[in-house]
Each structure stands twice: as structure tokens, then as C-alpha cells.
């Protein structure tokens, strides 16, 4: 058992933590300055969609827990993202979808849409407890991606820059909210392997 920032106790073999950490570091080390901003917006949408679906699935029957209830309210039925022509209560994936439709980028990249849909299916077909562990972990681990993107010099549309900047504010709050939960390192190793593969195929492929 290994002590971590989450709970002090995790449920798997010690080497899993090292493998998970290596995968997260590989994600952070991707060359974010060289990615196509349009593709990045689509990838961010599917990651947000996967997060929302995992939270919906895993929070079923657990909303009596005040921490999960608060997280669900602030992620799934929220008005904490307001920008330009978007101003409704929804999950964060809906925010990105709104602007992607306005830009026409989902129609522009059909193969990337297929890849994103496949990624979401692969993650959300796992057991609800598995999905919950990924929700809790990414609130802490993946905010570094937003820092990398924002500091990369990449030219982003204003709405996408706002999305990343606002998420850094929200994730800081939510990471503390869910820090008490016990997580499976084996689950997280598998999850971050899937996430890394998705990023590599979607953003580093020089095809479509």
C-alpha cells in the first residue's frame, strides 16, 4: 500500500503507482505547441464528454455523499462556463460542442470524430467504480495539460482559451473536494494508457 495525495492508502501493488506516474508524465510531455488547435478542441470535447458520462454513471446511488453531489452539480448541470453565444446550464462537454458546431469542425474532421466516439465508448463501458476512480484522479493529475497548452504559444480561439483557463480555476477547487477517496492504481494505469493512446492518435497523426 502506498500513501498518495488522495487518501494515504491505495489498493494495488506498489509498481502500479510508478507505471501510472510515467503515463501521466508522458501525457504532459507531449508537444502541445505543435498540435492543430482545431483538432485539440475536438479532442478536448471528447475528453469532457467522457468525463461527464463517467461522472453520471458512477454517481448513481452516491448523490447522498455531499462531496459527490457537489461535484455533480458543478460539472453536469452548471452555468459556471459562460462565454459569447453560450449561456446555459449543462455539462462542460456541451460548452465545447456548442462552439465546435458553430465552427463546423466536427464536420471537417470525421475520422477524428470516429476516434473520439470510440475512445468514449472504451472508457465508459467499464464498471462504474472504475469510472469513478478516473473522475477523481483526473481532477488532480490532468490540470497540468491545461497549463502546458496555455503556455505553449499555441494560437487558440478565444472560447477555447477561456475553457482551459476556467477549468484551471474549477479543478483546483474540485481536487480538494474529492481528495478523500480511495483509488485503484491498477484502474488508473489502464485509464491513462487509454488517454495517452487517444492523444497520440488524435493529435500527433499528421493525416486528416
Backbone as a ProteinNet text record, in pm:
[ID]
protein_1_A
[PRIMARY]
XXXXXXXXXXXXXXXXXXXXXXXXXXXXXXXXXXXXXXXXXXXXXXXXXXXXXXXXXXXXXXXXXXXXXXXXXXXXXXXXXXXXXXXXXXXXXXXXXXXXXXXXXXXXXXXXXXXXXXXXXXXXXXXXXXXXXXXXXXXXXXXXXXXXXXXXXXXXXXXXXXXXXXXXXXXXXXXXXXXXXXXXXXXXXXXXXXXXXXXXXXXXXXXX
[TERTIARY]
84.7	0	88.4	48.6	130.7	51.1	113.5	46.6	50	-61	-68.1	-142.5	-149.6	-219.9	-369.1	-421.7	-565.1	-615	-549.4	-612.9	-516.2	-391.1	-297.1	-293.3	-396.4	-399.1	-458.6	-390.4	-442.1	-437	-511.8	-545.4	-460.5	-349.5	-281.9	-132	-64.7	76.8	158.1	268.8	347.5	390.8	426.9	479.4	373.4	247.4	142	151.1	187.9	196.3	303.7	416	523	480.6	410.6	363.5	264.5	170.6	71.8	140.7	237.9	307.7	381.8	441.3	512.1	416.1	297.2	198.4	151.7	124.9	83.9	194.7	318.3	430.5	444.9	417.6	423.1	315	198.5	90.7	133.1	186.7	228	342.1	424.2	542	511.8	388.5	354.8	381.6	410.4	447.1	320.5	264.8	138	150.2	267.9	285.9	269.4	277.5	274.1	140.9	44.3	-81	-169.5	-261	-359.4	-467	-485.7	-584.2	-726	-762.3	-896.3	-913	-811.8	-815.7	-811	-732.3	-722.9	-859.1	-934.5	-1068.2	-1160	-1150.9	-1234.4	-1193.6	-1063.6	-1014.7	-1059.4	-1052.1	-1096.7	-1245.4	-1322	-1465.3	-1490.7	-1422.3	-1446.4	-1394.4	-1288.6	-1242.1	-1343.6	-1401	-1504.2	-1630.5	-1664.4	-1782	-1761.7	-1644.7	-1612.6	-1617.4	-1562.2	-1566	-1710.8	-1794.5	-1933.9	-2007.7	-1985.4	-2052.8	-2004.7	-1875.8	-1822.1	-1878.4	-1888.7	-1942	-2090.6	-2166.8	-2308.9	-2324.1	-2249.3	-2261.4	-2221.5	-2108.7	-2053.6	-2119.7	-2188.8	-2254.9	-2393.4	-2442.6	-2574.2	-2574.5	-2668.3	-2677.6	-2582.2	-2495.5	-2397.3	-2419.6	-2530.6	-2551.3	-2581.3	-2607.2	-2623.7	-2491.4	-2380.2	-2249.8	-2237.8	-2222.3	-2223.9	-2112.7	-1999.5	-1889.7	-1922.1	-1976.9	-2014.3	-2129.3	-2223.1	-2336.6	-2289.2	-2198.8	-2146.6	-2069.5	-1986.6	-1910.6	-2004.5	-2109.7	-2205.1	-2275	-2316.1	-2383.8	-2292.8	-2166	-2074.3	-2012	-2037	-1982.6	-2090.5	-2209.1	-2307.8	-2427.8	-2459.7	-2575.4	-2539.4	-2448.5	-2384.2	-2383.2	-2381.6	-2364.9	-2230.4	-2132.5	-2001.9	-1911.6	-1962.6	-1896	-1991	-1953.2	-2034.6	-1942.6	-1970.7	-1884	-1958.9	-1952.6	-2008.6	-2152.4	-2176.1	-2311.4	-2358.9	-2275.2	-2312.3	-2345.6	-2464.4	-2502.6	-2610.7	-2596.4	-2699.5	-2639.5	-2727.9	-2684.2	-2668	-2553	-2526.4	-2393.3	-2344.9	-2211.2	-2108.8	-1982.5	-1879	-1857.3	-1891.6	-1883.1	-1979.2	-2095.2	-2192.5	-2137.2	-2060.1	-1995.8	-1908.1	-1821.8	-1731.7	-1807.9	-1908.4	-1987.1	-2054.2	-2104.1	-2169.4	-2078.7	-1953.9	-1863	-1807.2	-1790.5	-1745.7	-1848.2	-1975.5	-2081.5	-2079.5	-2063.5	-2054.5	-1939.2	-1825.5	-1706.8	-1714.9	-1796.6	-1806.1	-1694.5	-1623.4	-1505.3	-1539	-1652.5	-1689.2	-1714.8	-1769.1	-1791	-1659.4	-1567.9	-1440.6	-1349.1	-1363.1	-1272.7	-1351.6	-1415	-1499	-1421.4	-1297	-1219.7	-1183	-1157.2	-1128.5	-1252.9	-1368.3	-1494.7	-1514	-1487.9	-1499.4	-1403.5	-1281.7	-1182.6	-1227.7	-1280.7	-1329.1	-1444.4	-1536.9	-1651.6	-1605.8	-1507.9	-1454.4	-1386.1	-1311.7	-1244.9	-1346.7	-1450.4	-1553.3	-1619	-1649.8	-1711.1	-1618.9	-1491.1	-1397.1	-1384.3	-1389.6	-1379	-1509.4	-1621	-1748.3	-1812.9	-1757.5	-1807.9	-1752.5	-1658.8	-1601.1	-1698.2	-1676.7	-1764.4	-1769.2	-1878.8	-1898.2	-1790.2	-1745.3	-1639.3	-1510.6	-1481.8	-1365.6	-1375.5	-1492.6	-1513.4	-1497.7	-1546.6	-1536.3	-1391	-1307.6	-1165.6	-1100.8	-1138.7	-1080.1	-1126.4	-1252.9	-1305.5	-1226.9	-1208.7	-1138.4	-992.6	-926.7	-784.7	-757.7	-837.1	-803.8	-826.6	-909.8	-926.3	-792.8	-705.3	-574.3	-466.5	-464.7	-349.8	-344.1	-459.5	-457.3	-469.9	-481	-483.8	-352.3	-244.9	-116.5	-119.4	-208.5	-222.2	-266.2	-361.5	-411.4	-301.1	-218.2	-103.7	-10.8	16.6	105.9	50.8	-77.7	-139	-137.3	-176.5	-185	-48.4	55.9	190.4	270.6	207.5	279.4	297.6	220.7	223.3	129.9	56.4	-38.2	-148.9	-182.9	-289.1	-424.1	-498.5	-626.1	-740.1	-855.9	-973.5	-1005.2	-1065.6	-1088.7	-1173.6	-1272	-1360	-1287	-1190.1	-1114.9	-1014.9	-952.5	-862	-940	-1057.8	-1142.7	-1175	-1206.4	-1239.1	-1124.7	-1000.8	-885.4	-858.5	-865.2	-838.2	-942.5	-1067.6	-1174.3	-1160.2	-1118.5	-1102.5	-992.5	-887.7	-782.2	-836.5	-922.9	-984.3	-1073	-1155.4	-1251	-1181.7	-1081.8	-1014.7	-940.8	-890.3	-822	-918.6	-1041.5	-1144.2	-1186.5	-1209.7	-1263.4	-1161.6	-1033.6	-931.6	-935.6	-953.9	-966.3	-1094.2	-1199.2	-1329.6	-1326.7	-1252.6	-1256.4	-1130.4	-1047.1	-917.1	-926.4	-1042.5	-1054.5	-1074.5	-1107.5	-1149	-1030.5	-1053.3	-951.7	-959	-845.4	-842	-759	-789.7	-714.6	-608.6	-484.1	-376.6	-382.6	-429.2	-441.1	-540.4	-652.1	-750.6	-688.5	-618.5	-563.6	-453.6	-377	-276.9	-342.3	-448.6	-521.7	-583.9	-641	-708	-609.2	-498	-403.3	-334.8	-325.1	-275.9	-373.6	-503.8	-604.9	-601.2	-587.7	-586.9	-464.5	-348.3	-226.4	-240.5	-293	-311.3	-405.9	-511.4	-605.7	-536.7	-463.2	-391.5	-293.9	-220.2	-119.5	-185.1	-291.2	-358.2	-431.2	-489.3	-571.6	-490.5	-383.9	-313.2	-177.7	-115.7	18.2	17.4	-98.6	-114.3	-122.6	-34.7	-29.4	-123.3	-216.6	-311.5	-416.8	-543.5	-660.6	-646.2
-119.1	0	124.2	223.6	343	465.1	554.8	679.2	773.3	838.3	935.2	1057.6	1155.8	1279.1	1255.4	1140.6	1120.1	1070.7	968.6	907.9	850.8	835.3	769.6	619.9	564.6	421	393.7	307.9	264.7	112.6	56.4	-83.6	-180.8	-141.1	-232.2	-242.2	-316	-342.3	-214.2	-203.3	-79.5	-32.5	-125	-80	-14.1	-32.4	31.6	184.1	233.4	378.5	438.1	369.3	417.1	414.6	309.5	299.1	410.3	432.8	538.9	674.5	700.2	828.8	848.2	742.8	752.4	787.1	727.5	756.7	901.6	949.6	1089.8	1182.7	1151.9	1235.4	1234.5	1120.8	1113.9	1201.8	1204.1	1291.4	1437.6	1474.7	1613.4	1653.3	1554.6	1583.4	1586.7	1559.6	1568.6	1709.9	1720.8	1851	1932.1	1990.9	2062.1	2184.8	2241.3	2360.9	2331.9	2206.1	2170.4	2111.9	2100.1	2035.8	2134.1	2079.5	2158.4	2206.1	2337.4	2385.8	2336.5	2316.7	2267.6	2123.6	2041.5	1903.1	1900.2	1988.9	1995.2	2025.9	2114.7	2147.4	2024.9	1947.9	1828	1723.2	1703.6	1608.3	1651.1	1779.1	1829.3	1803.5	1816	1787	1641.7	1549.3	1407.8	1369.6	1433.4	1409.6	1463.3	1580.1	1636.3	1550.9	1498.4	1411.5	1282.4	1224.8	1102.5	1128	1241.9	1276.8	1287.8	1358.5	1377.2	1244.4	1157.4	1026.9	941.3	943	866.3	917.8	1050	1106.2	1072.9	1082.4	1045.1	898.9	813	669.7	635.1	689.4	648	716.9	827.1	895.6	840.8	751.7	692.2	619.1	655.1	592.5	650.4	745.4	802	950	1006.2	1150.2	1191.8	1093.7	1127.5	1173.4	1133	1181.5	1327.8	1422	1564.4	1605.1	1537.5	1571.9	1532.5	1414.1	1369.7	1452.7	1485.2	1566.7	1704.7	1765.7	1897.2	1889.3	1785.4	1769.6	1753.2	1673.1	1650.9	1780.4	1857.1	1983.9	2079.4	2083.1	2180.5	2133	2007.6	1955.2	1919.9	1879.9	1822.3	1911.9	2001	2089.1	2227.2	2290.3	2409.1	2524.7	2643.4	2762.8	2829.7	2749.1	2807.7	2826.4	2796.5	2833.8	2923.3	3047.9	3145.5	3223.8	3215.4	3287	3312.4	3435.7	3468.7	3424.6	3342.3	3297.1	3182.4	3137.9	3025.4	3077.2	3037.3	3084.3	3000.8	2867.8	2782.6	2686.8	2622.4	2519.5	2386.7	2326.4	2196.9	2146.3	2035	1989.8	2061.6	2042.2	2117.7	2071.3	1947	1900	1978.1	2014	2090.8	2227.4	2287.1	2415.3	2400.6	2299.6	2279.5	2242.2	2157.2	2115.9	2236.5	2327.8	2447.7	2522.2	2544.3	2620	2536.3	2407.5	2320.7	2317.1	2316.8	2321	2455.4	2563.9	2696.3	2704.3	2644.2	2649.5	2550.4	2446.5	2343.7	2241.7	2235	2148.9	2000.4	1967.3	1825.7	1766.1	1846	1800.8	1797.8	1882.5	1893.5	1773.7	1710.9	1602.3	1476	1409.7	1292.7	1176.2	1155.5	1044.2	1069.8	1193.4	1227.6	1211.8	1244.4	1223.1	1074.8	989.9	844.7	797.7	848.1	810.4	855.8	977	1027.2	945.9	911.4	830.5	693.4	636.4	506.1	514.4	620.6	640.6	650.9	730.1	746.5	612.5	534.6	402.5	312	311.6	220.6	251.8	379	416.9	391	429.4	426.8	288.8	191	53.9	-17.2	45.2	-14.4	-1.6	-81.7	-73	68	99.5	235	274.8	182	215	251.1	178.7	207.1	350.1	385.2	518.9	626.6	597.4	696.2	724.7	622	642.8	736.1	721.3	808.3	952.1	970.5	1104.9	1175.1	1106.8	1166.3	1197.2	1103.8	1120.7	1235.4	1245.5	1347.2	1489.2	1505.9	1638.8	1691.8	1601.1	1639.7	1630.4	1521.9	1489.8	1567.8	1592.7	1641.1	1791.8	1864.6	2010.4	2062.7	1984.6	2024.4	2035.4	1959.3	1969.7	2110.2	2164.3	2297.8	2402.2	2387	2477.1	2465.9	2343.4	2321.6	2388	2370.5	2427.3	2578.9	2634.7	2779.8	2847	2776	2832.7	2794	2723.6	2671.2	2773.1	2882.1	2977.9	2940.5	2832	2788	2891.6	2925	3022	2952.4	2989.7	2926.1	3023.3	2972.8	3060.2	3106.2	3223.2	3282	3192.3	3125.5	3040.7	2918.7	2867.4	2751.1	2792.3	2907.2	2958.6	2981.3	3039.5	3060.4	2927.4	2824.9	2693	2640.2	2647.2	2596.9	2680.4	2811.7	2897.9	2878.3	2867.5	2847.2	2711	2610	2477	2471.9	2547	2550.3	2602.7	2701.4	2754	2649	2581.9	2486	2360	2311.8	2188	2203.5	2323	2346.8	2324.6	2369.9	2351.8	2205.7	2143.4	2007.3	1904.5	1929.1	1834.7	1820.9	1931.8	1925.6	1858.1	1876.4	1819.8	1667.5	1606.8	1460.7	1392.3	1466.7	1412.5	1300.5	1279.3	1178.3	1037.5	1023.1	892.3	799.9	671.5	568.2	521.2	523.2	492.5	368.5	306.3	189.5	231.7	207.9	242.3	156.3	34.6	-51.4	7.7	55.9	122.7	244.5	325.2	449.3	423.5	316.9	281.4	250.2	172.2	139.9	265	349.3	469.7	564.2	591.5	686.1	628.3	496.6	435.5	461.9	449	479.5	626.8	713.2	857.5	895.1	840.9	869.5	822.1	703.1	649.5	738.1	785.1	873.8	1002.7	1064.2	1186.8	1163.3	1054.3	1027.3	1005.6	928.4	900.3	1023.2	1102.2	1214.2	1338.8	1363.5	1490.4	1480.3	1364	1350.8	1284.6	1236.9	1178.8	1293.1	1293.7	1403.5	1381.3	1289.6	1261.6	1368.1	1323.7	1411.9	1544
0	0	0	-77.9	-92.8	-52	18.3	54	-65.7	-94.6	-202.6	-155.4	-244.5	-212.6	-195.3	-241.5	-237.3	-102.6	-48	67.9	169.2	130.3	218	197	127.4	105	-33.4	-108.8	-237.2	-243	-338.8	-325.8	-407.6	-465.6	-556.4	-529.7	-617.3	-599	-616	-543.4	-544.5	-682.7	-775	-902.6	-989.8	-960.3	-1037.6	-1028.2	-911.7	-894.3	-984.8	-998	-1083.8	-1230.3	-1271.5	-1409.8	-1439.9	-1348.5	-1366.1	-1379	-1290.5	-1292.7	-1424	-1475.8	-1603.2	-1716.5	-1715.4	-1818.8	-1812.6	-1692.2	-1676.4	-1725.8	-1692.3	-1736	-1888.1	-1950.9	-2097.6	-2160	-2098	-2147.3	-2136.7	-2021.9	-2001.8	-2095.3	-2134.2	-2216.1	-2366.2	-2405.9	-2547.7	-2598.3	-2727	-2784.3	-2813.6	-2709.4	-2721.9	-2811.4	-2824.3	-2907.4	-3055.8	-3094.9	-3236.1	-3282.4	-3192.3	-3232.5	-3308.7	-3385.2	-3459.2	-3360.6	-3343.5	-3245.6	-3271.1	-3395.4	-3426.8	-3377.3	-3401.9	-3352.5	-3200.1	-3143.5	-2997.3	-2936.3	-2998.1	-2947.8	-2952.9	-3059.9	-3072.2	-2969.4	-2952.5	-2852	-2712.6	-2683.7	-2553.8	-2533.5	-2640.4	-2631.7	-2593	-2658.8	-2628.1	-2489.7	-2445.3	-2308	-2206.9	-2236	-2147.7	-2149.8	-2267	-2278.5	-2199.2	-2213.3	-2138.3	-1987.6	-1943.9	-1802.7	-1753.2	-1828.2	-1787.6	-1779.5	-1876.4	-1875.5	-1759	-1733.2	-1619.9	-1487.6	-1473.9	-1350.2	-1335	-1442.6	-1436.5	-1395.3	-1460.9	-1434.3	-1291.9	-1248.8	-1119.7	-1000.8	-1025.3	-914.5	-885.4	-971.2	-947.6	-813.1	-728.1	-596.8	-494.3	-535.8	-444.3	-416.1	-464.5	-450.9	-307.6	-219.9	-78.4	-18.2	-80.2	-36	-78.4	14.8	-20.3	-116.2	-108.7	-199	-342.9	-361.2	-495.1	-548.6	-459.3	-500.6	-549.5	-475.7	-514.1	-645.5	-659.4	-782.8	-901.7	-884.4	-993.4	-1032.7	-933.8	-962	-1038.9	-1002.7	-1061.2	-1191.8	-1228.1	-1353	-1456.1	-1410.1	-1501.5	-1529.8	-1441.1	-1460.4	-1407.5	-1480.2	-1424.3	-1523.3	-1468.7	-1551.9	-1523.5	-1479.8	-1446.3	-1568.1	-1687	-1811.6	-1891	-1908.9	-1981.1	-2074.7	-2204.9	-2299.1	-2429.3	-2477.3	-2607.2	-2624.7	-2725.8	-2758.7	-2671.4	-2579.6	-2492.4	-2354	-2300.9	-2168.6	-2104.3	-2108.4	-2050	-1947.3	-1872.7	-1777.5	-1850.2	-1833.8	-1897.4	-1843.7	-1899.2	-1861.8	-1950.8	-1919.3	-1988.3	-2132	-2160.8	-2298.9	-2388.3	-2334.1	-2411.9	-2450.8	-2362.9	-2394.1	-2518	-2518.3	-2631.8	-2758.2	-2745	-2860.3	-2926.8	-2845.5	-2897	-2994.5	-2955.2	-3039.9	-3154.7	-3132.7	-3241.8	-3354.4	-3318.6	-3420.1	-3492.3	-3416.9	-3479.2	-3579.3	-3542.9	-3629.1	-3745.5	-3730.7	-3833.4	-3828.2	-3716.3	-3709.6	-3695.2	-3636.2	-3625.6	-3764.5	-3853.7	-3991.6	-4070.1	-4032.7	-4103.9	-4078.2	-3959.3	-3919.7	-3883	-3981.4	-3949.3	-3888.9	-3930.6	-3874.9	-3729.1	-3696.3	-3557.8	-3471.5	-3525	-3454.2	-3425.1	-3522.7	-3501.2	-3392.6	-3396	-3295.3	-3157	-3146.1	-3018.1	-2964.7	-3051.2	-3008.5	-2960	-3028.6	-2988.1	-2852	-2829.6	-2700.4	-2587.4	-2606.3	-2503	-2471.7	-2575	-2553.1	-2473.1	-2508.3	-2441.6	-2293	-2257.5	-2116.7	-2042.4	-2100.7	-2028.1	-2022.5	-2091.8	-2079.8	-1956.8	-1888	-1767.8	-1650.2	-1544.2	-1426.2	-1368.6	-1302.1	-1250.3	-1150.1	-1068.3	-972.9	-1046.1	-1152.5	-1238.1	-1290.5	-1340.7	-1395.9	-1288.7	-1168.6	-1061.4	-1027.2	-1021.4	-991.2	-1093.6	-1221.3	-1323.5	-1306.6	-1268.8	-1246.3	-1136	-1024.3	-911	-946.9	-1011.4	-1040	-1135.2	-1240.8	-1340.9	-1288.4	-1186.2	-1127.8	-1074.8	-1034.9	-984.1	-1090.3	-1164.5	-1248.3	-1379.4	-1440.5	-1577.8	-1592.2	-1482.2	-1494.3	-1551.6	-1534.5	-1591.2	-1742.3	-1807.8	-1952.5	-1991.2	-1915.8	-1948.7	-1933.3	-1830.2	-1815.5	-1936.2	-1979.1	-2092.3	-2218.8	-2242.7	-2362.9	-2358.4	-2245.1	-2234	-2242	-2198.8	-2200.1	-2324.3	-2417.3	-2534.2	-2645.6	-2641.5	-2752.2	-2864.7	-2847.7	-2949.3	-2965.4	-3088.8	-3114.9	-3101.2	-2998.4	-2966.7	-2991.7	-3034.3	-3036.3	-2894.5	-2882.9	-2751.2	-2661.6	-2718.8	-2638.1	-2583.1	-2659.2	-2611.8	-2504.6	-2522	-2417.9	-2288.4	-2299.3	-2181.7	-2114.3	-2193.6	-2138.6	-2053.7	-2103.6	-2029	-1904.1	-1918.2	-1803.4	-1693.8	-1733.6	-1635.2	-1568.6	-1645.5	-1587.4	-1483.2	-1503.8	-1403.1	-1270.8	-1276.5	-1154.7	-1088.5	-1168.1	-1113.2	-1062.9	-1137	-1097.5	-965.6	-939	-811.4	-695.3	-710.8	-607.3	-599	-714.1	-715.5	-668.4	-693.7	-647.8	-496.4	-426.2	-280.7	-237.1	-314.2	-281.3	-280.6	-375	-390.2	-337.2	-266.8	-226.1	-122.7	-61.9	43.9	-10.1	-138.8	-188.8	-215.1	-193.5	-214.5	-359.9	-428.1	-570.9	-600.1	-711.8	-757.1	-857.6	-824.9	-917.4	-1043.8	-1031.4	-1149.3	-1248.2	-1196.8	-1281.3	-1348.4	-1270.7	-1324.4	-1426.8	-1407.8	-1507.7	-1640.7	-1637.7	-1760.6	-1821.6	-1737.4	-1788.2	-1856.4	-1791.2	-1850.4	-1974.2	-1983.2	-2106.5	-2221.4	-2192.8	-2294.1	-2333.2	-2234.8	-2262	-2345.3	-2309.4	-2385.6	-2529.9	-2548.2	-2683.8	-2765	-2701.9	-2770.4	-2813.6	-2725.3	-2760.6	-2876.1	-2868.5	-2971.5	-3107.5	-3111.3	-3237.6	-3292.1	-3204	-3247.2	-3281.5	-3206.7	-3218.8	-3289.1	-3282.8	-3340.5	-3477.3	-3520	-3653.1	-3754.4	-3850.6	-3946.8	-4064.9	-4051.8	-4159.6	-4169.9	-4162.8	-4180.9	-4104.7
[MASK]
++++++++++++++++++++++++++++++++++++++++++++++++++++++++++++++++++++++++++++++++++++++++++++++++++++++++++++++++++++++++++++++++++++++++++++++++++++++++++++++++++++++++++++++++++++++++++++++++++++++++++++++++

